Amino acid sequence: MTLSIQEKTFLINSIRDINDFPKPGIVFKDITTLLADKDAYALLMKHLNKRYSTYDLSHVAGIDARGFIFGAALAQMLGIGFVPIRKKGKLPYTTVSEKYALEYGVDEVEVHIDAFSNVKNPRVLLIDDLIATGGTAYAAASLINKVGATCVEACFIMGLDFLDGQSKLREAVNVYTVIGVD
Ligand code: AMP
């Protein structure tokens, strides 16, 4: 259930590199160009739908904010619920939070304490556009477990392979990246 080389190349070419954003030395992977291309967006979502249709999931949890775009669309295709994992201070009800280290300083993600409580034994797919150091996803997967759900897999459209952010996360949860980026 993997994409062909041609399909992967098509997706890679639909993503735009922006040099030195948000700061010098960073190559920002801009997925807005993928989203604007109906064929690329459809190819990606059909692939994810096919992969996850056999996972017996109850929810997709998307990471703020680009994880929402892929996660909410996928949840609808799978016929299951969607849960947002947000940056600190954005969610209105009681939250559980998790801090994680940035290059300089710390950041924090939150989820509603009852986010998955509408089903018994929630089985959750975590999704984001990109894994770099893996810190954000590791914190998000911890949050899912903290509020009583099982994080079945963490899925990313792109993985920055040169950073090896995936190894720590892989100790906690299965990891799937659609495209590896050198
Ligand atoms: P990390 O916690 O280091 O794995 O960073 C992952 C988060 O930062 C994801 O939400 C990504 O959307 C964002 N991110 C990190 N690096 C990049 C990059 N080079 N291009 C686009 N987004 C990035």
Backbone and ligand atoms as CSV (ligand in chain L), in Angstrom:
chain,resi,resn,atom,element,x,y,z
A,1,MET,N,N,0.827,-1.218,0.000
A,1,MET,CA,C,0.000,0.000,0.000
A,1,MET,C,C,0.864,1.272,0.000
A,2,THR,N,N,1.977,1.208,-0.754
A,2,THR,CA,C,2.814,2.415,-0.853
A,2,THR,C,C,2.583,3.068,-2.210
A,3,LEU,N,N,2.988,4.306,-2.312
A,3,LEU,CA,C,2.862,5.023,-3.577
A,3,LEU,C,C,3.998,4.605,-4.507
A,4,SER,N,N,3.760,4.687,-5.819
A,4,SER,CA,C,4.830,4.419,-6.776
A,4,SER,C,C,5.840,5.577,-6.743
A,5,ILE,N,N,7.023,5.326,-7.306
A,5,ILE,CA,C,8.050,6.384,-7.394
A,5,ILE,C,C,7.474,7.612,-8.120
A,6,GLN,N,N,6.722,7.336,-9.205
A,6,GLN,CA,C,6.148,8.441,-9.995
A,6,GLN,C,C,5.166,9.256,-9.162
A,7,GLU,N,N,4.343,8.550,-8.377
A,7,GLU,CA,C,3.355,9.262,-7.542
A,7,GLU,C,C,4.052,10.086,-6.459
A,8,LYS,N,N,5.094,9.508,-5.857
A,8,LYS,CA,C,5.848,10.253,-4.834
A,8,LYS,C,C,6.509,11.484,-5.439
A,9,THR,N,N,7.085,11.311,-6.626
A,9,THR,CA,C,7.736,12.439,-7.302
A,9,THR,C,C,6.722,13.538,-7.601
A,10,PHE,N,N,5.530,13.122,-8.037
A,10,PHE,CA,C,4.456,14.095,-8.311
A,10,PHE,C,C,4.120,14.889,-7.045
A,11,LEU,N,N,4.009,14.193,-5.906
A,11,LEU,CA,C,3.699,14.886,-4.647
A,11,LEU,C,C,4.846,15.804,-4.225
A,12,ILE,N,N,6.083,15.291,-4.307
A,12,ILE,CA,C,7.251,16.110,-3.913
A,12,ILE,C,C,7.287,17.398,-4.742
A,13,ASN,N,N,7.025,17.247,-6.055
A,13,ASN,CA,C,7.085,18.417,-6.938
A,13,ASN,C,C,5.941,19.402,-6.684
A,14,SER,N,N,4.896,18.942,-6.007
A,14,SER,CA,C,3.769,19.851,-5.723
A,14,SER,C,C,4.019,20.667,-4.450
A,15,ILE,N,N,5.084,20.325,-3.718
A,15,ILE,CA,C,5.422,21.055,-2.472
A,15,ILE,C,C,6.552,22.035,-2.773
A,16,ARG,N,N,6.366,23.285,-2.288
A,16,ARG,CA,C,7.316,24.350,-2.634
A,16,ARG,C,C,8.324,24.547,-1.502
A,17,ASP,N,N,9.605,24.695,-1.866
A,17,ASP,CA,C,10.646,25.016,-0.879
A,17,ASP,C,C,10.784,26.527,-0.765
A,18,ILE,N,N,10.718,27.036,0.465
A,18,ILE,CA,C,10.972,28.463,0.689
A,18,ILE,C,C,12.237,28.577,1.536
A,19,ASN,N,N,13.287,29.109,0.914
A,19,ASN,CA,C,14.557,29.229,1.628
A,19,ASN,C,C,14.519,30.341,2.662
A,20,ASP,N,N,15.177,30.084,3.790
A,20,ASP,CA,C,15.356,31.081,4.856
A,20,ASP,C,C,14.045,31.562,5.462
A,21,PHE,N,N,13.056,30.674,5.574
A,21,PHE,CA,C,11.817,30.985,6.283
A,21,PHE,C,C,11.583,29.911,7.342
A,22,PRO,N,N,11.226,30.267,8.575
A,22,PRO,CA,C,11.007,31.620,9.109
A,22,PRO,C,C,12.287,32.315,9.548
A,23,LYS,N,N,13.437,31.598,9.432
A,23,LYS,CA,C,14.691,32.288,9.748
A,23,LYS,C,C,15.810,31.742,8.862
A,24,PRO,N,N,16.932,32.458,8.771
A,24,PRO,CA,C,18.021,32.049,7.888
A,24,PRO,C,C,18.458,30.601,8.138
A,25,GLY,N,N,18.696,29.864,7.051
A,25,GLY,CA,C,19.186,28.492,7.152
A,25,GLY,C,C,18.100,27.438,7.113
A,26,ILE,N,N,16.831,27.825,7.347
A,26,ILE,CA,C,15.726,26.859,7.315
A,26,ILE,C,C,15.138,26.810,5.898
A,27,VAL,N,N,14.943,25.593,5.380
A,27,VAL,CA,C,14.200,25.418,4.125
A,27,VAL,C,C,12.782,25.010,4.516
A,28,PHE,N,N,11.840,25.929,4.353
A,28,PHE,CA,C,10.464,25.678,4.775
A,28,PHE,C,C,9.722,24.929,3.681
A,29,LYS,N,N,9.103,23.807,4.042
A,29,LYS,CA,C,8.332,22.991,3.097
A,29,LYS,C,C,6.908,23.527,3.060
A,30,ASP,N,N,6.562,24.199,1.978
A,30,ASP,CA,C,5.287,24.912,1.864
A,30,ASP,C,C,4.244,24.006,1.190
A,31,ILE,N,N,3.291,23.501,1.994
A,31,ILE,CA,C,2.295,22.564,1.449
A,31,ILE,C,C,1.083,23.277,0.837
A,32,THR,N,N,1.062,24.619,0.859
A,32,THR,CA,C,-0.086,25.328,0.259
A,32,THR,C,C,-0.181,25.044,-1.241
A,33,THR,N,N,0.965,24.796,-1.881
A,33,THR,CA,C,0.952,24.509,-3.328
A,33,THR,C,C,0.418,23.104,-3.610
A,34,LEU,N,N,0.654,22.176,-2.684
A,34,LEU,CA,C,0.054,20.837,-2.806
A,34,LEU,C,C,-1.462,20.944,-2.654
A,35,LEU,N,N,-1.904,21.712,-1.665
A,35,LEU,CA,C,-3.346,21.833,-1.394
A,35,LEU,C,C,-4.083,22.476,-2.566
A,36,ALA,N,N,-3.422,23.409,-3.230
A,36,ALA,CA,C,-4.059,24.126,-4.348
A,36,ALA,C,C,-4.146,23.276,-5.613
A,37,ASP,N,N,-3.376,22.193,-5.650
A,37,ASP,CA,C,-3.356,21.295,-6.815
A,37,ASP,C,C,-4.335,20.142,-6.532
A,38,LYS,N,N,-5.503,20.177,-7.179
A,38,LYS,CA,C,-6.552,19.201,-6.827
A,38,LYS,C,C,-6.096,17.763,-7.045
A,39,ASP,N,N,-5.243,17.538,-8.031
A,39,ASP,CA,C,-4.796,16.169,-8.311
A,39,ASP,C,C,-3.805,15.671,-7.242
A,40,ALA,N,N,-2.923,16.564,-6.798
A,40,ALA,CA,C,-1.964,16.185,-5.760
A,40,ALA,C,C,-2.681,15.955,-4.427
A,41,TYR,N,N,-3.567,16.862,-4.078
A,41,TYR,CA,C,-4.309,16.744,-2.809
A,41,TYR,C,C,-5.158,15.466,-2.822
A,42,ALA,N,N,-5.813,15.194,-3.950
A,42,ALA,CA,C,-6.667,14.003,-4.046
A,42,ALA,C,C,-5.831,12.721,-3.980
A,43,LEU,N,N,-4.696,12.707,-4.684
A,43,LEU,CA,C,-3.828,11.525,-4.663
A,43,LEU,C,C,-3.394,11.219,-3.231
A,44,LEU,N,N,-2.958,12.262,-2.529
A,44,LEU,CA,C,-2.502,12.090,-1.146
A,44,LEU,C,C,-3.632,11.581,-0.250
A,45,MET,N,N,-4.788,12.216,-0.322
A,45,MET,CA,C,-5.883,11.847,0.588
A,45,MET,C,C,-6.423,10.452,0.278
A,46,LYS,N,N,-6.469,10.094,-1.002
A,46,LYS,CA,C,-6.928,8.736,-1.361
A,46,LYS,C,C,-5.952,7.690,-0.819
A,47,HIS,N,N,-4.661,7.997,-0.908
A,47,HIS,CA,C,-3.638,7.083,-0.384
A,47,HIS,C,C,-3.804,6.895,1.127
A,48,LEU,N,N,-3.985,8.007,1.845
A,48,LEU,CA,C,-4.135,7.917,3.303
A,48,LEU,C,C,-5.421,7.185,3.674
A,49,ASN,N,N,-6.481,7.460,2.935
A,49,ASN,CA,C,-7.765,6.798,3.198
A,49,ASN,C,C,-7.634,5.283,3.041
A,50,LYS,N,N,-6.939,4.879,1.967
A,50,LYS,CA,C,-6.753,3.452,1.700
A,50,LYS,C,C,-5.921,2.807,2.819
A,51,ARG,N,N,-4.822,3.463,3.181
A,51,ARG,CA,C,-3.943,2.910,4.213
A,51,ARG,C,C,-4.682,2.718,5.536
A,52,TYR,N,N,-5.467,3.745,5.938
A,52,TYR,CA,C,-6.018,3.725,7.293
A,52,TYR,C,C,-7.418,3.116,7.389
A,53,SER,N,N,-7.985,2.717,6.259
A,53,SER,CA,C,-9.346,2.157,6.308
A,53,SER,C,C,-9.390,0.813,7.050
A,54,THR,N,N,-8.234,0.155,7.195
A,54,THR,CA,C,-8.219,-1.152,7.882
A,54,THR,C,C,-7.724,-1.050,9.331
A,55,TYR,N,N,-7.471,0.144,9.819
A,55,TYR,CA,C,-6.852,0.309,11.145
A,55,TYR,C,C,-7.852,0.325,12.306
A,56,ASP,N,N,-9.124,0.289,12.010
A,56,ASP,CA,C,-10.148,0.313,13.058
A,56,ASP,C,C,-9.976,1.513,13.999
A,57,LEU,N,N,-9.813,2.685,13.399
A,57,LEU,CA,C,-9.596,3.917,14.165
A,57,LEU,C,C,-10.922,4.514,14.625
A,58,SER,N,N,-10.865,5.244,15.740
A,58,SER,CA,C,-12.059,5.985,16.185
A,58,SER,C,C,-11.928,7.483,15.911
A,59,HIS,N,N,-10.684,8.000,15.886
A,59,HIS,CA,C,-10.456,9.434,15.676
A,59,HIS,C,C,-9.150,9.655,14.908
A,60,VAL,N,N,-9.107,10.776,14.198
A,60,VAL,CA,C,-7.837,11.327,13.731
A,60,VAL,C,C,-7.568,12.566,14.582
A,61,ALA,N,N,-6.347,12.682,15.127
A,61,ALA,CA,C,-5.955,13.874,15.879
A,61,ALA,C,C,-4.938,14.650,15.047
A,62,GLY,N,N,-5.237,15.908,14.747
A,62,GLY,CA,C,-4.352,16.735,13.934
A,62,GLY,C,C,-3.612,17.745,14.776
A,63,ILE,N,N,-2.336,17.980,14.411
A,63,ILE,CA,C,-1.516,18.954,15.146
A,63,ILE,C,C,-1.664,20.335,14.503
A,64,ASP,N,N,-1.894,21.325,15.350
A,64,ASP,CA,C,-2.032,22.748,15.024
A,64,ASP,C,C,-0.867,23.229,14.140
A,65,ALA,N,N,-1.077,23.798,12.981
A,65,ALA,CA,C,-2.346,24.001,12.329
A,65,ALA,C,C,-2.460,23.203,11.029
A,66,ARG,N,N,-1.300,22.831,10.444
A,66,ARG,CA,C,-1.401,22.159,9.133
A,66,ARG,C,C,-1.874,20.720,9.254
A,67,GLY,N,N,-1.710,20.143,10.441
A,67,GLY,CA,C,-2.252,18.805,10.677
A,67,GLY,C,C,-3.776,18.784,10.626
A,68,PHE,N,N,-4.401,19.960,10.849
A,68,PHE,CA,C,-5.873,20.046,10.789
A,68,PHE,C,C,-6.374,19.818,9.355
A,69,ILE,N,N,-5.621,20.338,8.394
A,69,ILE,CA,C,-6.079,20.313,6.985
A,69,ILE,C,C,-6.146,18.869,6.474
A,70,PHE,N,N,-5.093,18.107,6.763
A,70,PHE,CA,C,-5.057,16.713,6.321
A,70,PHE,C,C,-5.910,15.840,7.246
A,71,GLY,N,N,-5.837,16.125,8.536
A,71,GLY,CA,C,-6.530,15.295,9.523
A,71,GLY,C,C,-8.039,15.374,9.415
A,72,ALA,N,N,-8.565,16.578,9.249
A,72,ALA,CA,C,-10.027,16.731,9.190
A,72,ALA,C,C,-10.577,16.102,7.906
A,73,ALA,N,N,-9.861,16.285,6.802
A,73,ALA,CA,C,-10.305,15.684,5.532
A,73,ALA,C,C,-10.268,14.159,5.632
A,74,LEU,N,N,-9.203,13.625,6.236
A,74,LEU,CA,C,-9.075,12.170,6.364
A,74,LEU,C,C,-10.150,11.590,7.278
A,75,ALA,N,N,-10.424,12.275,8.383
A,75,ALA,CA,C,-11.461,11.796,9.317
A,75,ALA,C,C,-12.803,11.671,8.598
A,76,GLN,N,N,-13.121,12.651,7.772
A,76,GLN,CA,C,-14.374,12.594,7.002
A,76,GLN,C,C,-14.374,11.422,6.029
A,77,MET,N,N,-13.256,11.207,5.361
A,77,MET,CA,C,-13.175,10.093,4.400
A,77,MET,C,C,-13.321,8.745,5.101
A,78,LEU,N,N,-12.750,8.645,6.314
A,78,LEU,CA,C,-12.806,7.392,7.069
A,78,LEU,C,C,-14.123,7.231,7.820
A,79,GLY,N,N,-14.895,8.317,7.907
A,79,GLY,CA,C,-16.170,8.267,8.634
A,79,GLY,C,C,-15.980,8.208,10.142
A,80,ILE,N,N,-14.929,8.914,10.649
A,80,ILE,CA,C,-14.653,8.923,12.092
A,80,ILE,C,C,-14.484,10.368,12.570
A,81,GLY,N,N,-14.263,10.541,13.886
A,81,GLY,CA,C,-14.175,11.883,14.459
A,81,GLY,C,C,-12.809,12.521,14.276
A,82,PHE,N,N,-12.772,13.841,14.477
A,82,PHE,CA,C,-11.525,14.602,14.398
A,82,PHE,C,C,-11.301,15.351,15.709
A,83,VAL,N,N,-10.055,15.336,16.198
A,83,VAL,CA,C,-9.700,16.052,17.434
A,83,VAL,C,C,-8.506,16.964,17.152
A,84,PRO,N,N,-8.632,18.257,17.479
A,84,PRO,CA,C,-7.483,19.162,17.308
A,84,PRO,C,C,-6.551,19.142,18.515
A,85,ILE,N,N,-5.254,19.034,18.251
A,85,ILE,CA,C,-4.232,19.222,19.288
A,85,ILE,C,C,-3.642,20.602,19.025
A,86,ARG,N,N,-3.820,21.503,20.004
A,86,ARG,CA,C,-3.548,22.909,19.726
A,86,ARG,C,C,-2.374,23.457,20.525
A,87,LYS,N,N,-1.836,24.551,20.041
A,87,LYS,CA,C,-0.831,25.293,20.793
A,87,LYS,C,C,-1.495,25.871,22.040
A,88,LYS,N,N,-0.694,26.105,23.067
A,88,LYS,CA,C,-1.201,26.535,24.367
A,88,LYS,C,C,-2.140,27.752,24.290
A,89,GLY,N,N,-3.217,27.669,25.044
A,89,GLY,CA,C,-4.101,28.821,25.214
A,89,GLY,C,C,-5.216,28.961,24.207
A,90,LYS,N,N,-5.377,28.016,23.289
A,90,LYS,CA,C,-6.373,28.154,22.220
A,90,LYS,C,C,-7.658,27.376,22.500
A,91,LEU,N,N,-7.568,26.325,23.321
A,91,LEU,CA,C,-8.753,25.478,23.528
A,91,LEU,C,C,-9.577,26.015,24.704
A,92,PRO,N,N,-10.918,26.057,24.557
A,92,PRO,CA,C,-11.754,26.742,25.549
A,92,PRO,C,C,-12.105,25.938,26.800
A,93,TYR,N,N,-12.114,24.610,26.719
A,93,TYR,CA,C,-12.542,23.784,27.852
A,93,TYR,C,C,-11.302,23.334,28.644
A,94,THR,N,N,-11.486,22.508,29.661
A,94,THR,CA,C,-10.370,22.009,30.481
A,94,THR,C,C,-9.406,21.209,29.608
A,95,THR,N,N,-8.128,21.488,29.727
A,95,THR,CA,C,-7.137,20.841,28.867
A,95,THR,C,C,-6.101,20.055,29.673
A,96,VAL,N,N,-5.431,19.151,28.980
A,96,VAL,CA,C,-4.216,18.502,29.473
A,96,VAL,C,C,-3.105,19.006,28.556
A,97,SER,N,N,-1.931,19.293,29.124
A,97,SER,CA,C,-0.891,19.893,28.284
A,97,SER,C,C,0.438,19.163,28.438
A,98,GLU,N,N,1.293,19.396,27.470
A,98,GLU,CA,C,2.601,18.737,27.425
A,98,GLU,C,C,3.597,19.745,26.847
A,99,LYS,N,N,4.701,19.919,27.571
A,99,LYS,CA,C,5.750,20.827,27.089
A,99,LYS,C,C,6.755,20.046,26.243
A,100,TYR,N,N,7.392,20.741,25.302
A,100,TYR,CA,C,8.472,20.106,24.548
A,100,TYR,C,C,9.529,21.142,24.200
A,101,ALA,N,N,10.755,20.639,24.021
A,101,ALA,CA,C,11.891,21.540,23.805
A,101,ALA,C,C,11.957,22.001,22.355
A,102,LEU,N,N,12.228,23.273,22.172
A,102,LEU,CA,C,12.539,23.815,20.850
A,102,LEU,C,C,14.049,24.028,20.797
A,103,GLU,N,N,14.544,24.468,19.653
A,103,GLU,CA,C,15.977,24.758,19.539
A,103,GLU,C,C,16.379,25.750,20.648
A,104,TYR,N,N,15.561,26.794,20.795
A,104,TYR,CA,C,15.751,27.720,21.911
A,104,TYR,C,C,14.424,27.829,22.647
A,105,GLY,N,N,14.393,27.384,23.891
A,105,GLY,CA,C,13.189,27.526,24.706
A,105,GLY,C,C,12.272,26.318,24.646
A,106,VAL,N,N,11.032,26.519,25.105
A,106,VAL,CA,C,10.048,25.430,25.127
A,106,VAL,C,C,8.738,25.893,24.502
A,107,ASP,N,N,7.958,24.912,24.056
A,107,ASP,CA,C,6.609,25.185,23.561
A,107,ASP,C,C,5.678,24.202,24.247
A,108,GLU,N,N,4.382,24.360,24.020
A,108,GLU,CA,C,3.424,23.522,24.733
A,108,GLU,C,C,2.225,23.232,23.833
A,109,VAL,N,N,1.770,21.974,23.838
A,109,VAL,CA,C,0.542,21.625,23.107
A,109,VAL,C,C,-0.505,21.132,24.108
A,110,GLU,N,N,-1.767,21.267,23.713
A,110,GLU,CA,C,-2.863,20.915,24.615
A,110,GLU,C,C,-3.954,20.156,23.871
A,111,VAL,N,N,-4.717,19.375,24.657
A,111,VAL,CA,C,-5.898,18.711,24.105
A,111,VAL,C,C,-6.994,18.801,25.173
A,112,HIS,N,N,-8.229,18.819,24.764
A,112,HIS,CA,C,-9.322,18.792,25.742
A,112,HIS,C,C,-9.283,17.481,26.518
A,113,ILE,N,N,-9.536,17.577,27.800
A,113,ILE,CA,C,-9.441,16.413,28.691
A,113,ILE,C,C,-10.409,15.294,28.288
A,114,ASP,N,N,-11.542,15.681,27.676
A,114,ASP,CA,C,-12.565,14.693,27.292
A,114,ASP,C,C,-12.612,14.473,25.768
A,115,ALA,N,N,-11.498,14.800,25.084
A,115,ALA,CA,C,-11.513,14.835,23.611
A,115,ALA,C,C,-11.957,13.527,22.962
A,116,PHE,N,N,-11.604,12.396,23.574
A,116,PHE,CA,C,-11.896,11.097,22.946
A,116,PHE,C,C,-12.956,10.309,23.711
A,117,SER,N,N,-13.609,10.982,24.667
A,117,SER,CA,C,-14.470,10.236,25.596
A,117,SER,C,C,-15.845,9.894,25.008
A,118,ASN,N,N,-16.080,10.260,23.756
A,118,ASN,CA,C,-17.366,9.901,23.129
A,118,ASN,C,C,-17.383,8.462,22.619
A,119,VAL,N,N,-16.247,7.742,22.721
A,119,VAL,CA,C,-16.233,6.318,22.358
A,119,VAL,C,C,-15.498,5.519,23.444
A,120,LYS,N,N,-15.764,4.206,23.471
A,120,LYS,CA,C,-15.026,3.306,24.374
A,120,LYS,C,C,-13.732,2.891,23.675
A,121,ASN,N,N,-12.653,2.749,24.395
A,121,ASN,CA,C,-11.356,2.325,23.854
A,121,ASN,C,C,-10.961,3.077,22.582
A,122,PRO,N,N,-10.816,4.396,22.678
A,122,PRO,CA,C,-10.472,5.164,21.482
A,122,PRO,C,C,-9.122,4.774,20.875
A,123,ARG,N,N,-9.123,4.620,19.547
A,123,ARG,CA,C,-7.907,4.292,18.793
A,123,ARG,C,C,-7.650,5.444,17.816
A,124,VAL,N,N,-6.501,6.087,17.998
A,124,VAL,CA,C,-6.283,7.399,17.375
A,124,VAL,C,C,-5.099,7.385,16.422
A,125,LEU,N,N,-5.299,8.003,15.263
A,125,LEU,CA,C,-4.197,8.298,14.347
A,125,LEU,C,C,-3.790,9.751,14.543
A,126,LEU,N,N,-2.508,9.976,14.819
A,126,LEU,CA,C,-1.967,11.330,14.928
A,126,LEU,C,C,-1.439,11.758,13.565
A,127,ILE,N,N,-1.714,13.001,13.163
A,127,ILE,CA,C,-1.236,13.430,11.831
A,127,ILE,C,C,-0.720,14.867,11.856
A,128,ASP,N,N,0.360,15.076,11.100
A,128,ASP,CA,C,0.875,16.439,10.885
A,128,ASP,C,C,1.489,16.490,9.486
A,129,ASP,N,N,1.804,17.695,9.014
A,129,ASP,CA,C,2.358,17.800,7.663
A,129,ASP,C,C,3.800,17.321,7.602
A,130,LEU,N,N,4.562,17.560,8.697
A,130,LEU,CA,C,6.004,17.328,8.607
A,130,LEU,C,C,6.587,16.961,9.962
A,131,ILE,N,N,7.535,16.012,9.973
A,131,ILE,CA,C,8.294,15.738,11.202
A,131,ILE,C,C,9.736,16.194,10.985
A,132,ALA,N,N,10.192,17.067,11.883
A,132,ALA,CA,C,11.579,17.547,11.829
A,132,ALA,C,C,12.340,16.890,12.982
A,133,THR,N,N,12.386,17.541,14.147
A,133,THR,CA,C,13.051,16.915,15.304
A,133,THR,C,C,12.162,15.877,15.979
A,134,GLY,N,N,10.869,15.940,15.730
A,134,GLY,CA,C,9.931,14.989,16.331
A,134,GLY,C,C,9.387,15.421,17.685
A,135,GLY,N,N,9.865,16.557,18.191
A,135,GLY,CA,C,9.450,17.009,19.531
A,135,GLY,C,C,7.948,17.279,19.639
A,136,THR,N,N,7.398,17.947,18.638
A,136,THR,CA,C,5.971,18.279,18.661
A,136,THR,C,C,5.125,17.005,18.658
A,137,ALA,N,N,5.482,16.074,17.778
A,137,ALA,CA,C,4.698,14.843,17.642
A,137,ALA,C,C,4.820,13.970,18.885
A,138,TYR,N,N,6.010,13.940,19.473
A,138,TYR,CA,C,6.206,13.133,20.688
A,138,TYR,C,C,5.302,13.662,21.808
A,139,ALA,N,N,5.269,14.978,21.945
A,139,ALA,CA,C,4.404,15.598,22.967
A,139,ALA,C,C,2.932,15.319,22.659
A,140,ALA,N,N,2.554,15.406,21.392
A,140,ALA,CA,C,1.153,15.166,20.997
A,140,ALA,C,C,0.745,13.716,21.256
A,141,ALA,N,N,1.638,12.765,20.953
A,141,ALA,CA,C,1.343,11.341,21.197
A,141,ALA,C,C,1.204,11.093,22.701
A,142,SER,N,N,2.043,11.749,23.502
A,142,SER,CA,C,1.948,11.618,24.961
A,142,SER,C,C,0.601,12.127,25.465
A,143,LEU,N,N,0.154,13.240,24.885
A,143,LEU,CA,C,-1.137,13.816,25.285
A,143,LEU,C,C,-2.285,12.853,25.018
A,144,ILE,N,N,-2.240,12.218,23.846
A,144,ILE,CA,C,-3.307,11.274,23.465
A,144,ILE,C,C,-3.381,10.156,24.511
A,145,ASN,N,N,-2.210,9.657,24.911
A,145,ASN,CA,C,-2.179,8.591,25.931
A,145,ASN,C,C,-2.642,9.112,27.289
A,146,LYS,N,N,-2.234,10.344,27.623
A,146,LYS,CA,C,-2.597,10.937,28.920
A,146,LYS,C,C,-4.104,11.031,29.122
A,147,VAL,N,N,-4.838,11.278,28.038
A,147,VAL,CA,C,-6.290,11.424,28.185
A,147,VAL,C,C,-7.015,10.098,27.898
A,148,GLY,N,N,-6.274,8.987,27.963
A,148,GLY,CA,C,-6.909,7.673,27.977
A,148,GLY,C,C,-7.159,7.029,26.632
A,149,ALA,N,N,-6.507,7.535,25.576
A,149,ALA,CA,C,-6.682,6.931,24.253
A,149,ALA,C,C,-5.392,6.220,23.837
A,150,THR,N,N,-5.486,5.368,22.823
A,150,THR,CA,C,-4.307,4.701,22.269
A,150,THR,C,C,-3.910,5.402,20.978
A,151,CYS,N,N,-2.658,5.850,20.895
A,151,CYS,CA,C,-2.159,6.415,19.642
A,151,CYS,C,C,-1.620,5.252,18.809
A,152,VAL,N,N,-2.350,4.893,17.767
A,152,VAL,CA,C,-2.055,3.696,16.979
A,152,VAL,C,C,-0.879,3.938,16.031
A,153,GLU,N,N,-0.828,5.141,15.447
A,153,GLU,CA,C,0.254,5.474,14.516
A,153,GLU,C,C,0.364,6.998,14.429
A,154,ALA,N,N,1.567,7.460,14.101
A,154,ALA,CA,C,1.779,8.888,13.815
A,154,ALA,C,C,2.129,9.001,12.336
A,155,CYS,N,N,1.387,9.820,11.607
A,155,CYS,CA,C,1.526,9.918,10.149
A,155,CYS,C,C,1.937,11.337,9.753
A,156,PHE,N,N,2.890,11.419,8.837
A,156,PHE,CA,C,3.380,12.714,8.363
A,156,PHE,C,C,3.431,12.693,6.842
A,157,ILE,N,N,3.106,13.789,6.232
A,157,ILE,CA,C,3.207,13.861,4.772
A,157,ILE,C,C,4.687,13.819,4.397
A,158,MET,N,N,5.508,14.552,5.178
A,158,MET,CA,C,6.953,14.572,4.917
A,158,MET,C,C,7.752,14.294,6.182
A,159,GLY,N,N,8.874,13.595,6.002
A,159,GLY,CA,C,9.838,13.413,7.081
A,159,GLY,C,C,11.165,13.982,6.642
A,160,LEU,N,N,11.768,14.855,7.477
A,160,LEU,CA,C,13.108,15.361,7.155
A,160,LEU,C,C,14.109,14.306,7.637
A,161,ASP,N,N,14.507,13.416,6.723
A,161,ASP,CA,C,15.283,12.236,7.096
A,161,ASP,C,C,16.646,12.589,7.688
A,162,PHE,N,N,17.229,13.718,7.250
A,162,PHE,CA,C,18.563,14.080,7.731
A,162,PHE,C,C,18.564,14.455,9.210
A,163,LEU,N,N,17.382,14.741,9.784
A,163,LEU,CA,C,17.318,15.130,11.196
A,163,LEU,C,C,17.120,13.929,12.119
A,164,ASP,N,N,16.708,12.804,11.576
A,164,ASP,CA,C,16.444,11.612,12.378
A,164,ASP,C,C,15.544,11.908,13.580
A,165,GLY,N,N,14.530,12.706,13.343
A,165,GLY,CA,C,13.575,13.006,14.414
A,165,GLY,C,C,12.674,11.832,14.716
A,166,GLN,N,N,12.738,10.826,13.835
A,166,GLN,CA,C,11.753,9.752,13.951
A,166,GLN,C,C,12.133,8.685,14.965
A,167,SER,N,N,13.438,8.579,15.306
A,167,SER,CA,C,13.849,7.427,16.112
A,167,SER,C,C,13.256,7.465,17.524
A,168,LYS,N,N,13.250,8.657,18.156
A,168,LYS,CA,C,12.684,8.738,19.516
A,168,LYS,C,C,11.181,8.479,19.473
A,169,LEU,N,N,10.533,9.053,18.466
A,169,LEU,CA,C,9.085,8.867,18.344
A,169,LEU,C,C,8.743,7.401,18.088
A,170,ARG,N,N,9.586,6.746,17.286
A,170,ARG,CA,C,9.355,5.328,16.958
A,170,ARG,C,C,9.417,4.425,18.194
A,171,GLU,N,N,10.110,4.876,19.248
A,171,GLU,CA,C,10.139,4.091,20.490
A,171,GLU,C,C,8.770,4.099,21.164
A,172,ALA,N,N,7.982,5.151,20.878
A,172,ALA,CA,C,6.686,5.306,21.544
A,172,ALA,C,C,5.512,4.852,20.679
A,173,VAL,N,N,5.645,4.979,19.360
A,173,VAL,CA,C,4.493,4.753,18.480
A,173,VAL,C,C,4.968,4.398,17.064
A,174,ASN,N,N,4.157,3.659,16.310
A,174,ASN,CA,C,4.475,3.434,14.894
A,174,ASN,C,C,4.505,4.763,14.165
A,175,VAL,N,N,5.452,4.895,13.239
A,175,VAL,CA,C,5.567,6.147,12.482
A,175,VAL,C,C,5.482,5.835,10.995
A,176,TYR,N,N,4.675,6.626,10.271
A,176,TYR,CA,C,4.587,6.484,8.812
A,176,TYR,C,C,4.804,7.844,8.163
A,177,THR,N,N,5.757,7.925,7.248
A,177,THR,CA,C,5.924,9.161,6.473
A,177,THR,C,C,5.642,8.838,5.004
A,178,VAL,N,N,4.812,9.659,4.370
A,178,VAL,CA,C,4.463,9.426,2.962
A,178,VAL,C,C,5.691,9.681,2.090
A,179,ILE,N,N,6.407,10.762,2.371
A,179,ILE,CA,C,7.570,11.161,1.573
A,179,ILE,C,C,8.758,11.450,2.489
A,180,GLY,N,N,9.899,10.844,2.203
A,180,GLY,CA,C,11.121,11.186,2.918
A,180,GLY,C,C,11.855,12.284,2.162
A,181,VAL,N,N,12.334,13.300,2.884
A,181,VAL,CA,C,13.019,14.426,2.243
A,181,VAL,C,C,14.460,14.460,2.720
A,182,ASP,N,N,15.409,14.509,1.765
A,182,ASP,CA,C,16.836,14.547,2.154
A,182,ASP,C,C,17.256,15.966,2.528
L,1,AMP,P1,P,9.427,19.197,15.093
L,1,AMP,O1,O,8.751,19.272,16.432
L,1,AMP,O2,O,10.839,19.695,15.116
L,1,AMP,O3,O,9.314,17.807,14.474
L,1,AMP,O4,O,8.684,20.216,14.123
L,1,AMP,C1,C,7.511,19.851,13.508
L,1,AMP,C2,C,6.559,21.003,13.376
L,1,AMP,O5,O,7.197,22.166,12.872
L,1,AMP,C3,C,5.468,20.636,12.406
L,1,AMP,O6,O,4.230,21.138,12.890
L,1,AMP,C4,C,5.890,21.298,11.109
L,1,AMP,O7,O,4.778,21.797,10.425
L,1,AMP,C5,C,6.839,22.416,11.526
L,1,AMP,N1,N,8.092,22.433,10.746
L,1,AMP,C6,C,9.322,22.160,11.226
L,1,AMP,N2,N,10.261,22.281,10.280
L,1,AMP,C7,C,9.621,22.626,9.138
L,1,AMP,C8,C,10.030,22.869,7.770
L,1,AMP,N3,N,11.319,22.802,7.385
L,1,AMP,N4,N,9.069,23.162,6.880
L,1,AMP,C9,C,7.772,23.237,7.250
L,1,AMP,N5,N,7.323,23.023,8.502
L,1,AMP,C10,C,8.229,22.723,9.452
